[in-house]
Every structure is written in structure tokens, then in C-alpha cells.
Amino acid sequence: MTIPQEQFDDLLSRAALAALFYYPEIAVDNDEYSIQNDIAYCLEPVAGIGDADAVRLRAVVGRVITNPTAHRSELLALVIELAQPPK
């Protein structure tokens, strides 16, 4: 199943938002916080993607949330690889 580019754009927007609100002490300051919840939120738009690709995306999105400057190009490259070309 090919996922349209628009859904990956939504994933990128959600990852940017999650990274914007992330700070390292959040796990200490907020007992209810889980980065896994943030990752799941980011991946909602591409829920139909294959398991192997979902595993790759989960890992990269997690890294982007915690350190966007270091990992954003990795996420963009993966999205370009996985997304259906725009029409």
C-alpha cells in the first residue's frame, strides 16, 4: 500500500510539534508523559504503512523528537523514500 505525500506531510508536522514541546526533563516533571505516545501520535497519518517501514519510522521519529537538529534530515530522507510521489 502506497501512502500519499499529504499523509507524510501530516506526519512531519506532528513530529515538528512534538519536538517543539519536548524537553529532556519532561519524564521527571510529568509522570504521565511517554515519548511512545508522542511517536504514536506522529505516526497516526500513516497508520496503513507496512510493519517494517513503521518500525523504521518509529525509530527516526523518536530521535527527531528528542534531537530535531541532528535527525531531521534522516526523517526527511525516509519520508521521501516511502511517500507516493505527488501528482
Wavefront OBJ file of the C-alpha trace (Angstrom):
o trace
v 0.000 0.000 0.000
v 1.368 3.364 -1.008
v 0.801 6.268 1.351
v 0.111 9.682 -0.256
v 2.594 12.505 0.292
v -0.050 14.561 2.123
v -0.197 11.983 4.908
v 3.568 12.086 5.288
v 3.365 15.882 5.396
v 0.988 15.484 8.330
v 3.487 13.128 9.991
v 6.242 15.734 9.559
v 4.045 18.463 11.038
v 3.190 16.303 14.031
v 6.851 15.364 14.579
v 7.821 19.045 14.493
v 5.117 19.862 17.028
v 6.157 17.007 19.322
v 9.802 18.148 19.116
v 8.814 21.729 19.871
v 7.136 20.725 23.124
v 9.709 18.108 24.167
v 12.275 18.861 26.824
v 14.569 16.278 28.435
v 13.213 16.689 31.969
v 9.612 16.047 30.921
v 9.755 12.425 32.094
v 10.755 13.674 35.563
v 8.343 16.611 35.651
v 5.336 14.712 34.314
v 4.711 11.140 35.455
v 2.155 10.638 32.680
v 4.494 11.555 29.816
v 5.662 8.834 27.439
v 7.626 9.506 24.280
v 5.936 6.400 22.862
v 2.626 8.291 22.986
v 4.184 11.176 21.049
v 5.589 8.771 18.456
v 2.213 7.035 18.083
v 0.540 10.449 17.591
v 3.059 11.323 14.871
v 2.500 8.037 13.027
v -1.320 8.205 13.008
v -1.498 9.727 9.492
v 0.461 6.798 8.024
v -1.220 4.013 10.003
v -1.556 1.839 6.890
v 2.181 1.587 6.281
v 3.872 -1.827 6.393
v 5.298 -3.153 9.637
v 8.960 -2.950 8.609
v 8.597 0.655 7.454
v 6.624 1.535 10.591
v 9.479 0.252 12.741
v 11.945 2.417 10.804
v 9.688 5.461 11.080
v 9.102 4.954 14.823
v 12.839 4.943 15.477
v 13.555 8.033 13.393
v 10.562 9.993 14.718
v 11.698 9.241 18.271
v 15.153 10.587 17.502
v 13.682 13.683 15.823
v 11.503 14.446 18.841
v 14.466 14.309 21.215
v 17.015 15.988 18.923
v 15.464 17.542 15.811
v 18.587 19.335 14.625
v 20.608 16.138 14.468
v 17.954 13.891 12.912
v 15.539 15.899 10.767
v 17.401 15.170 7.535
v 17.217 11.444 8.325
v 13.428 11.699 8.715
v 13.045 13.729 5.534
v 15.089 11.188 3.574
v 12.962 8.327 4.879
v 9.729 10.160 4.054
v 10.971 10.836 0.523
v 11.786 7.143 0.170
v 8.411 5.930 1.456
v 5.943 8.513 0.154
v 3.994 8.239 -3.043
v 5.185 10.975 -5.394
v 2.811 13.974 -5.586
v 0.605 14.153 -8.671
l 1 2 3 4 5 6 7 8 9 10 11 12 13 14 15 16 17 18 19 20 21 22 23 24 25 26 27 28 29 30 31 32 33 34 35 36 37 38 39 40 41 42 43 44 45 46 47 48 49 50 51 52 53 54 55 56 57 58 59 60 61 62 63 64 65 66 67 68 69 70 71 72 73 74 75 76 77 78 79 80 81 82 83 84 85 86 87
